[in-house]
Amino acid sequence: MSAAKKAIPPSRESKSAAFEAARSIGPGLITGAADDDPSGIATYSQAGARFGTGMLWTVVLTFPLMAAIQMISARIGHVTGKGLTANIRRVFPAWVTFSIAALLVLANTLNIAADIAAMGEALQLLIGGNNGLYSVGFGVACLLLQVFLPYRSYVRWLKWLTLSLFTYVAVVFSLHIDWGTVALSVLWPQLLFDHGALLMIVGVFGTTISPYLFFWQAGQEVEDRTGTETPAQVRQQLRRIKIDTIIGMAFSNLVAFFIILCAAVTLHDAGITDIETSAHAAEALRPLAGRFTFLLFTLGIIGTGLLAVPVLAGSAAYAAAEALGLRGSLSFRLQLGEGKGFYSIVALATLGGVALSFSPTSAVAELFWAAVLNGIIAVPIMFVMMIVASRTEVMGEHRIGGSLRLLGWLSTAVMTAAASALLLTF
């Protein structure tokens, strides 16, 4: 047979390349989708309702900063084969390691509580009944999913849950929008940087550049690592991480942009400037969905909640287990006696969140304050992470430098400035 006949047709080669590219998109896309969790939906909706298009600049600004910091966390995980906490232990004293892990577990548990409460409230909005019972059901379902199914068995399905977020994009394009005004709001925001505005900025920053995502993506890169790699293979994987992360963060911030814009042109323009319940938040979808508004809103909240709760609990378990010197992996099989300590932390974080979801505070308020808390505790975690990623003894020849290091420190500086300004207004 001739060489020409043996050659793979160009169309088959391009399909194969496209298939491999699609397969390579994993931790970054899941991280980006999990970022638009119920806390994100509530915070972005609140930002649009209260400030109109005046907050759109926040998600545009955070895109390169978020992509850089997530790329750095993924790089640490893949190059070292260990999670963030394990690498922090190599550079900092024990008290720093345990403080970082404790902050993350606290914030994640509160975030799980807010997400689960929102999922229960959203389902109650649709079918009635007891939202507390629904919250318990969602919490138990998320826990069983993590404990009894290997990570690789359900990660493929998690990607598809992100499609519900495009409802907000469809709403915007079903309305008449003055895109010139939108562009001006992004490039030249008209805001008084008072306590209320700073609180919202920190909330948006915190739900966009969230600490739990640093630990999750680093942990997933460790999970996906196949073993010892040659320098050429490491460089290839770092290129894959770059593409994967940029796509995931672009998806996340694009959806966030449209959620803010959707709330601005529906709720804010109608005089609804304070979202107190899930029903208020759902009203942003009414121009497109009509009587199906609550159905689409519920699917979005529950879909992103089921995506985010395992990420929150898993990242808390990665951090706590490594701080205690335990191995952690969502690929462990508890029924085979593997990972008892790791899954105990997953269970504590998830069930702790279920218990806290019964707080008398409204779910929307809990979601917003979870975002603000993330925006504050991200600061010390980012400082520590940037120092780890810059150390040759940790990263070897793959320590961060150039534009990635600059963007990482810029991201840290922006988060520090926003959190500091907010704390001063208290």
Secondary structure as GFF3:
##gff-version 3
##sequence-region A 1 426
A	DSSP	alpha_helix	3	6	.	.	.	ID=ss1
A	DSSP	alpha_helix	10	24	.	.	.	ID=ss2
A	DSSP	alpha_helix	27	35	.	.	.	ID=ss3
A	DSSP	alpha_helix	38	51	.	.	.	ID=ss4
A	DSSP	three_ten_helix	52	55	.	.	.	ID=ss5
A	DSSP	alpha_helix	56	80	.	.	.	ID=ss6
A	DSSP	alpha_helix	84	91	.	.	.	ID=ss7
A	DSSP	alpha_helix	94	127	.	.	.	ID=ss8
A	DSSP	alpha_helix	131	148	.	.	.	ID=ss9
A	DSSP	alpha_helix	151	160	.	.	.	ID=ss10
A	DSSP	three_ten_helix	161	166	.	.	.	ID=ss11
A	DSSP	alpha_helix	167	173	.	.	.	ID=ss12
A	DSSP	alpha_helix	179	187	.	.	.	ID=ss13
A	DSSP	alpha_helix	195	208	.	.	.	ID=ss14
A	DSSP	alpha_helix	211	224	.	.	.	ID=ss15
A	DSSP	alpha_helix	231	266	.	.	.	ID=ss16
A	DSSP	three_ten_helix	268	270	.	.	.	ID=ss17
A	DSSP	alpha_helix	278	282	.	.	.	ID=ss18
A	DSSP	three_ten_helix	283	285	.	.	.	ID=ss19
A	DSSP	alpha_helix	286	289	.	.	.	ID=ss20
A	DSSP	three_ten_helix	290	292	.	.	.	ID=ss21
A	DSSP	alpha_helix	293	323	.	.	.	ID=ss22
A	DSSP	three_ten_helix	334	336	.	.	.	ID=ss23
A	DSSP	alpha_helix	340	356	.	.	.	ID=ss24
A	DSSP	alpha_helix	363	390	.	.	.	ID=ss25
A	DSSP	alpha_helix	392	395	.	.	.	ID=ss26
A	DSSP	three_ten_helix	396	398	.	.	.	ID=ss27
A	DSSP	alpha_helix	402	425	.	.	.	ID=ss28
###
